[in-house]
Amino acid sequence: MKKHITALLAFFLILSASAQSSIETILNNNQWSSREDVKINLNDDQGNETFIPVSVIKGKKPGPTFTVVAGVHGFEYPPIVAAQELLQEINLQSLTGTLIIIPITNTAAFYERTMFVSPLDKVNLNRAFPGSKDGTVSQQIAHFISSEIIPNTDVFLDVHGGDANEDLLPFVCYYNNEQKPEQTSLAKKLSEVSGFEYIVSYPYTLKDTEPAMFAFKQAVQHGKTALSIESGKLGNVQDEAVSLIKKGVYNMLNEMGMYKGSTKIKTKKIRINQQAYIKATQKGVFYSTYRAGDSIKEGDIIGSIKDEFGNTLSKIIAPNTGVILYKIGTPPVNIDNTIMCIGYSS
């Protein structure tokens, strides 16, 4: 019996390795004006099985490789819908170079409608990078992207939205990695042309030996041009959020000289380079009349936490003047939950 189990595990490992190597084979072949849809099958020693859908779209001639990753969190629907629509809209004859699209990275969380963590191994995929090829299925997904996708891409775009409990202001963001000025400059440029009003830059202090945790931070650590879009909120599909993501991708592809027919969006730009994260210090029921996008002043009372009987446990004071990038949009909070993120410029 043990021999049969060992043989079966070996078979699945071969199958998985074969699928992974097929991505590089597709990328390296000379078949232009082509599209390949591949399912990457993964399993772990806990008995969990999952898959990653990957589309490799090659244009009419060689050029840069641009990767779009959606659904790292399976409850963030606008990025997933936008990625699927892009897959149906992209015209191979108008594309130069290669477009890699992973429309639903965390399929288990998507189909089970679970927030943040996988229902299979209880791992938050966007805290698992660079992952492990011998780890749980979520760690294997992170490892596949870290080892098979990121090294073969020039620009890595990780698309997120507000999960089921998050009210969110649409924005595009990148890491200000001063050690890689060329890649950072391109990430900034792509953010500027994306059409998003709010452009957020994060400080980058990660050492090469430290785990990146986040998908697009892993790409930055790899020395790639990487950025992220946040669009959509509260676990719903908003048409305007889907449209904004797609226009952002088209505008970036146009800036890269990869795709014709992109639509420019004329909008003012608000640049943010500092973030203040407000965490709950008590477990309870969260109240706030503020929404994502609202401007606040330092010292403002921006919410409160009450107990189960409605008695106020604590008031939440704004630590900075700025704009609310995202906040919890539902009442339950636990200690150390991030209640709000306030963006501002230094």
C-alpha positions in Angstrom: 0.0 0.0 0.0 2.8 2.4 0.9 4.5 1.7 -2.5 1.3 2.6 -4.3 1.0 5.9 -2.4 4.6 6.8 -3.0 4.1 6.0 -6.7 1.0 8.1 -6.8 2.7 11.0 -5.2 5.6 10.7 -7.6 3.1 10.7 -10.5 1.5 13.9 -9.3 4.9 15.6 -8.8 5.9 14.7 -12.4 2.6 16.0 -13.6 3.1 19.2 -11.7 6.7 19.6 -12.9 5.6 18.9 -16.5 3.0 21.7 -16.3 5.4 24.1 -14.8 8.1 23.5 -17.4 5.5 23.9 -20.1 5.2 27.6 -19.2 8.8 28.2 -20.1 8.5 26.1 -23.2 5.6 28.2 -24.4 7.5 31.4 -23.6 10.6 30.2 -25.4 9.0 28.9 -28.6 8.8 30.9 -31.8 5.1 30.6 -32.3 3.9 34.2 -32.4 0.3 35.3 -32.7 -0.6 32.4 -30.4 -2.4 31.8 -27.1 -1.9 28.9 -24.8 -4.1 28.2 -21.7 -2.5 26.0 -19.1 -3.7 24.6 -15.8 -0.9 24.1 -13.3 -1.9 21.3 -11.0 -0.6 21.3 -7.4 -1.0 19.0 -4.4 0.6 18.8 -1.0 1.3 16.1 1.7 -1.8 17.2 3.6 -4.0 15.8 0.8 -4.9 19.2 -0.7 -5.2 19.7 -4.4 -5.6 22.9 -6.4 -4.7 24.4 -9.8 -3.6 27.7 -11.3 -5.0 28.8 -14.7 -2.3 30.6 -16.7 -2.8 32.1 -20.2 0.3 33.0 -22.3 -0.6 35.3 -25.2 2.1 36.0 -27.8 1.7 38.9 -30.2 2.6 39.2 -33.8 6.3 39.8 -33.0 8.7 39.6 -30.1 8.8 42.3 -27.4 8.5 42.7 -23.6 6.7 40.3 -21.4 4.0 41.8 -19.2 2.3 39.8 -16.5 -1.1 40.4 -14.9 -1.9 38.5 -11.8 -5.5 38.6 -10.3 -7.3 36.7 -7.6 -4.4 36.2 -5.2 -7.2 36.9 -2.7 -10.2 34.9 -4.1 -12.9 37.2 -2.7 -11.6 40.2 -4.6 -13.8 40.0 -7.7 -13.3 43.1 -9.9 -9.6 42.1 -10.7 -10.8 38.6 -11.6 -13.6 39.8 -13.9 -11.2 42.4 -15.4 -8.6 39.7 -16.2 -11.2 37.4 -17.8 -12.5 40.3 -19.9 -8.9 41.1 -21.0 -8.5 37.5 -22.1 -11.5 37.9 -24.4 -10.6 41.3 -25.7 -6.9 41.2 -26.5 -6.3 41.1 -30.3 -3.1 39.1 -31.0 -2.5 41.1 -34.2 -2.4 44.3 -32.2 0.0 42.9 -29.5 3.7 43.1 -29.6 5.6 40.9 -27.1 4.0 38.5 -24.6 1.2 38.9 -22.1 0.9 36.4 -19.3 -2.4 36.5 -17.4 -3.3 34.5 -14.3 -7.0 35.4 -13.9 -7.7 33.5 -10.7 -4.5 32.7 -8.7 -6.2 31.4 -5.6 -8.9 29.2 -7.2 -9.7 27.4 -3.9 -10.5 30.6 -2.1 -12.5 31.9 -5.1 -14.8 28.9 -5.3 -15.3 28.6 -1.6 -15.8 32.4 -1.2 -13.2 32.7 1.6 -11.5 36.0 2.6 -7.8 36.3 2.7 -6.8 32.7 3.5 -7.1 29.5 1.5 -9.8 27.1 2.7 -7.3 24.3 2.1 -4.3 25.2 4.2 -5.5 28.4 6.0 -2.6 30.3 4.5 -2.9 33.9 3.2 -1.3 33.6 -0.2 -0.3 37.3 -0.2 1.8 36.7 2.9 3.4 33.5 1.6 6.1 34.7 -1.0 8.5 33.4 -2.1 6.8 30.2 -1.1 8.1 26.6 -1.1 7.9 23.9 -3.7 7.6 21.3 -1.0 5.2 23.3 1.2 1.4 23.5 1.4 -0.6 24.3 -1.8 -0.6 28.0 -1.1 3.2 28.0 -0.6 3.5 26.1 -3.8 1.4 28.7 -5.7 3.7 31.4 -4.3 6.8 29.3 -5.3 5.4 28.8 -8.8 4.9 32.5 -9.4 8.3 33.3 -7.8 10.3 30.7 -9.8 8.4 30.3 -13.1 6.5 33.6 -13.8 8.5 36.4 -12.2 11.9 35.5 -13.7 10.3 35.3 -17.2 8.6 38.7 -17.0 9.7 42.3 -17.5 6.7 44.0 -15.9 4.7 42.4 -13.1 1.3 43.8 -12.3 -0.5 42.4 -9.2 -4.2 43.4 -9.2 -6.2 43.6 -6.0 -9.5 45.0 -4.7 -11.4 45.4 -1.5 -12.1 42.1 0.1 -15.6 41.3 1.5 -14.9 43.5 4.6 -12.9 46.3 2.9 -14.1 49.7 1.7 -11.4 50.9 -0.7 -10.3 54.0 -2.7 -9.0 53.0 -6.2 -5.3 53.6 -6.5 -2.2 52.3 -8.2 1.0 51.7 -6.2 4.7 50.8 -6.5 7.7 50.5 -4.2 10.3 53.2 -4.3 13.3 50.9 -4.6 16.3 53.2 -4.7 18.6 50.3 -5.3 16.9 49.6 -8.7 16.4 53.1 -10.1 15.7 52.0 -13.7 12.9 49.6 -12.7 11.5 52.0 -10.1 11.4 54.8 -12.7 9.4 52.6 -15.1 7.0 51.5 -12.3 6.5 55.2 -11.5 5.9 56.0 -15.2 3.4 53.2 -15.7 1.6 54.4 -12.5 1.5 57.9 -13.9 -0.1 56.9 -17.2 -2.5 54.3 -15.8 -5.4 56.8 -15.5 -5.7 56.3 -11.7 -6.2 59.5 -9.7 -4.3 58.3 -6.6 -0.7 57.2 -7.0 0.8 55.6 -3.9 4.5 54.9 -3.4 5.7 52.7 -0.6 9.2 52.8 0.9 11.3 49.8 0.1 13.6 48.6 2.9 13.5 44.8 2.2 16.8 43.0 2.3 17.6 40.3 -0.3 17.6 37.6 2.5 14.2 38.5 3.8 10.9 37.0 2.6 9.0 39.4 0.5 5.6 38.1 1.6 3.6 40.1 -1.0 3.4 39.0 -4.6 4.5 42.2 -6.3 7.1 42.9 -3.6 8.6 39.5 -4.5 9.0 40.8 -8.1 10.6 44.0 -6.9 13.0 41.9 -4.8 13.7 39.9 -8.0 14.8 43.2 -9.7 11.8 43.4 -11.9 9.6 46.4 -12.6 6.5 45.7 -10.5 3.4 47.6 -9.4 -0.1 46.9 -8.1 -3.6 48.1 -8.7 -6.3 48.3 -6.0 -9.8 48.7 -7.4 -13.2 47.5 -6.2 -14.6 47.0 -2.7 -16.7 45.0 -0.2 -16.6 41.7 -2.1 -18.8 42.9 -5.0 -18.3 43.4 -8.7 -18.6 47.1 -9.5 -18.6 47.8 -13.3 -16.6 51.0 -12.8 -13.9 49.2 -10.9 -13.6 46.5 -13.6 -13.4 49.2 -16.3 -10.8 51.2 -14.4 -8.5 48.1 -14.0 -8.8 47.3 -17.7 -8.1 50.8 -18.8 -5.1 50.9 -16.5 -3.7 47.7 -18.1 -4.3 49.0 -21.6 -2.6 52.3 -20.8 0.4 50.5 -19.4 0.7 48.2 -22.4 0.4 51.3 -24.6 3.3 53.0 -22.7 5.4 49.8 -23.2 4.7 49.9 -26.9 3.0 46.6 -26.7 -0.6 47.3 -27.6 -2.4 49.6 -30.0 -5.8 51.2 -29.4 -5.3 52.0 -25.7 -7.6 54.6 -24.1 -6.0 57.5 -22.2 -7.8 58.9 -19.2 -7.3 62.6 -18.5 -7.4 63.0 -14.7 -5.7 64.9 -12.0 -3.1 63.0 -10.0 -2.8 62.9 -6.3 0.6 61.4 -5.2 0.9 59.8 -1.8 4.2 58.6 -0.3 3.4 58.0 3.4 0.9 55.6 5.0 -0.5 55.5 8.6 -2.1 52.2 9.6 -4.6 52.3 12.4 -5.1 49.0 14.2 -7.8 47.9 16.6 -6.6 47.7 20.2 -9.8 45.9 21.4 -12.2 43.3 20.1 -15.6 44.6 19.5 -18.0 46.3 17.0 -16.6 49.0 14.8 -18.5 52.2 14.0 -17.5 55.0 11.6 -19.3 57.4 9.3 -16.2 57.9 7.2 -15.7 56.2 3.9 -12.7 55.4 1.7 -11.7 58.6 -0.1 -12.7 60.9 2.7 -10.3 63.5 3.8 -9.5 63.7 7.5 -7.5 65.9 9.8 -5.1 64.9 12.5 -7.0 64.7 15.8 -10.4 64.0 14.2 -12.5 61.3 15.9 -12.9 59.0 12.9 -14.7 56.1 14.6 -15.2 54.0 17.7 -15.3 50.5 19.0 -18.2 49.3 21.1 -18.9 46.2 23.0 -21.8 43.7 22.3 -24.2 45.9 24.3 -23.4 49.1 22.4 -21.2 50.6 25.1 -18.2 52.6 23.7 -14.9 50.9 24.5 -12.6 53.4 22.7 -12.6 56.2 20.3 -10.4 56.2 17.2 -8.4 59.4 16.6 -6.8 60.3 13.3 -3.0 60.2 13.7 -2.4 62.2 10.5 -4.0 64.6 8.1 -4.7 62.8 4.8 -7.1 60.6 2.8 -8.6 57.2 3.8 -7.2 54.7 1.3 -9.1 51.8 2.7 -11.0 50.9 5.9 -13.0 48.1 7.4 -16.4 48.3 5.9 -18.1 45.8 8.2 -18.6 46.0 12.0 -16.6 43.0 13.5 -13.0 43.8 14.6 -10.4 41.9 16.5 -7.3 43.1 18.3 -4.5 44.1 15.7 -7.0 44.2 12.8 -6.1 47.1 10.5 -9.1 49.4 10.8 -7.9 52.1 8.4 -5.0 53.1 6.2 -4.5 56.9 5.9 -2.4 58.1 3.0 -0.6 61.4 3.0 2.5 63.1 1.5 5.5 64.1 3.4 
